[in-house]
Amino acid sequence: MLERFRAFWVKIWSPVAHLLIKMGVTPNMVTFFGTVGVSAGALVFFPRGYLLTGVLVITAFVFSDLMDGYMARLTGKTSTFGSFWDSTLDRIGDAAIFGGLALYFAGPGDSYLYLCVTVWCLVMGNVTSYARAKAESLGLDAKGGIAERADRLVSILVMTGLGALFDLPILMYVTLWALAAASTYTVGFRVLKVYRQAVALDAGSGPASSAGPDAGDEPAAT
């Protein structure tokens, strides 16, 4: 959802981006501090039960994900490392959000069931990105599915915030179940898609070596 309205939000935040550039702030610095802000909002407020406050803090920093790219293009400082840095820190921010919610359910939320569902969302969200990154490192395509990163973040933040604001935790519960199902489907979809490509590739050129680069050291994709 954030991606679909990227142009609109960039226009809103562009004055801030121009100011940061004049102050000598680099896109990589924006990425770093944005991730710190998102992680702090999730890990400081969610575990203590301050869900709405946490959502508001996270939302304020999430837009750094738009500003860093805009600033890089504006200053001509796009780089291979910048892309790697952005993708790597995205994984940290995502894990902090779902990790913070897991800690909430382990504490004031007091629900072992939703603790497990939240952890499952965290794991499947990261595997979704890992599967695509590993596939692309092998020259294969693993795009597709129904749980892109922006959609996962917007849905959980919006529903967690609304649930806290109107005292309707069911909104967050339903969203977690939906994300767990959507992420699981997406992982399965991408694995099957890569399997079909790999079988066709192996049939045409012989068995591929199983010893390849470890995708854990590669930039993750959404």
N, C-alpha and C positions, 0 to 999 in steps of 0.2 A: 504494500500500500504506500509506504514511504517512497519506494522506487517509482510508482505510478505518478506521483505528484512531485517528483524531484524538481522539475523546472519551477513550479510555484514556490516551493520552500527555498530554493536557491535564491530566487528573487527577493524573498522576504529577508533572508539572512545575509545577502550580499554586502550591505553597508558594514556589517560587523566584520566580514571577511576582509574588506578593503582597509578597515581600521587596523586589523591585526597585521596585515601586510606592511602598513606604514610603520607599525611598531617593531617591525623586524621579526615577527613570529613566523615560523616556517610551517608548512603543511604537516610535516612529521611531528612537530611539537603539538599541533592541534589534535592530531590523532592520539597522541600519548595522553594528553590531559583530558581529552574527551573520554577515553577508556578509564582513566583514574576516576573521573566523576561518575560515570555509569556504575563502575564497580563499587565505589563508596556508597552511592545511593542505594544499591541493592543489598550490600553486605552490612551496612550500618543500620538501615531502617527496617528492611523486611524482617530480619530475625527478631526484632523487638516488637513486631506487630504494627508498625507504622506504615501500612501498605500505601495509603494515598500519598503520604509525604515522600516515600521512596519512589513512587511512580513519577511524581512531579520533578524530583531531582534528576532521575534518570532521563526523563523527557528533555530536560533543559540541556543535557550533555549529548543526547543521541544525535542532535543536529550537527555535531562536529563531524559526523560521518559524511555529511553533505558538504560542509565547508572545506574540509581538507582537500578533497578532489577539486573543488572550484578554485581554491587558492593555488593549487599546483598547476592547473591549466592557465590561470591568469598570470602567474609569474614565470611560466615555462619551466617549472621545476618538477615535472613529472619524471619518475625514475622507476627502474625495476625494483630497487629496494623499497621505494615508497609503496608500491603495490604489495610487496611481501609484508611490509610493516603493517599496512592497513588490514590485510586479511588475517594476519596473526593476532593483532590486538582485537579484531572483531570476535575471534573465538574466546578471548578472555572476557570480554564484555558480556557475550551471550551466556557463558558459563556462570558468571557472577549473578546474572539476573535469575536464572533458574536455580542456582545454588542458594541464593538468598531466600527464594520461595521455599526451597526444601528445608532450610533452617527454620523458617517460619512454621512449617508444619511439624517440625521436630520440637518446637517450643510452644509459643502462644497459640498457634493454629491447632496443635494437638491432634494430628491425624496421621497415623502410620500409612493408611491407604494413599492419601494424597502426597505424602512424602515420597512414596514409591513411584507414583505417577509422574511427579515432578522430576525425579531423578531419571526416569525413563525418557522424558522429553529432553532433558539435558543431553543424555547419551545419544539418542537418535538424532538430535539436531546436529551434534558434532560429527556423527557418522555420515549424515547426509552430505556435509561439506567435504569430509575426508574422501568419500567414495568418488566424488567428482574430481577432486585434486589428484588422487591416485590414478584414476582413469586417464585424465589428460596427460599425466606424466608418461603414460604408456602409449600415447597417441590415439586414445579412444575417446568416445563421447559419452558422458554420463549426465547430460543436462536433462531436465524435466522432473516431473513429479508435482505434488500439490502443496509443498511446505517450504517455500523459499524463505530465506532468512528474514527479509523485511516483513513478510506476512506473519511469521512466527512472533517477532518482537512486537509489532503493532498490536496484534490480537491479544497477547497476554498482558501487555501494559494497559491497553484501553479497558479490558474487562476486569483486570485487577483493580484499576483505579475506580471504575464505575461501581464495582462490587463493594469497595470500601466506602465510597461516597454515599451510596444509598443503602448500605448494610444488606447487600444481597450477595453473599459469598458464592451462591450458586452460579453466578456469572463466571467467576474464576474457575470453579470446579468443572463446568461444562467445557470451558475453553481448554483446560489442561487435558481432558479426555480427547477432545477434538484434535489437539496438537499431537498427542501421543499416537493417535490413529493415523493422522496425516503424515507424520514423520516416519512412522513404521512403513507405511505404504510407499513413501518416496524412496526410502532405502531399498526396499524390495524391488521397486521399479528400476532404480539405477543399477542394481546388481544384475538383474535380468537383462537389461539393455547392454551392459558391458559383456555379460556372458555370451550373448548372441554374436556380438562383434568379435570377441576373442575366439570363439569356435570357428567362425568364418575365416579369421586371420590365420589361425593355426592350421586349418585345413588347406589353406593356400600356400603357406610358407613353411610348414613343419612346426613342431612344438616350440612354443616360446619359452625362453629361460625363465625359471621362477625366481632367479636371483636378480632383482632389480633394485633401484634406489628406494630407500625407505621414505614413503610419502609423509611420514611424520615430520620430515625436515623441509616439506614443500609448502608453498602458500596455499591455504585452504580457499575453496571457492564456495559460493552460496548454493 
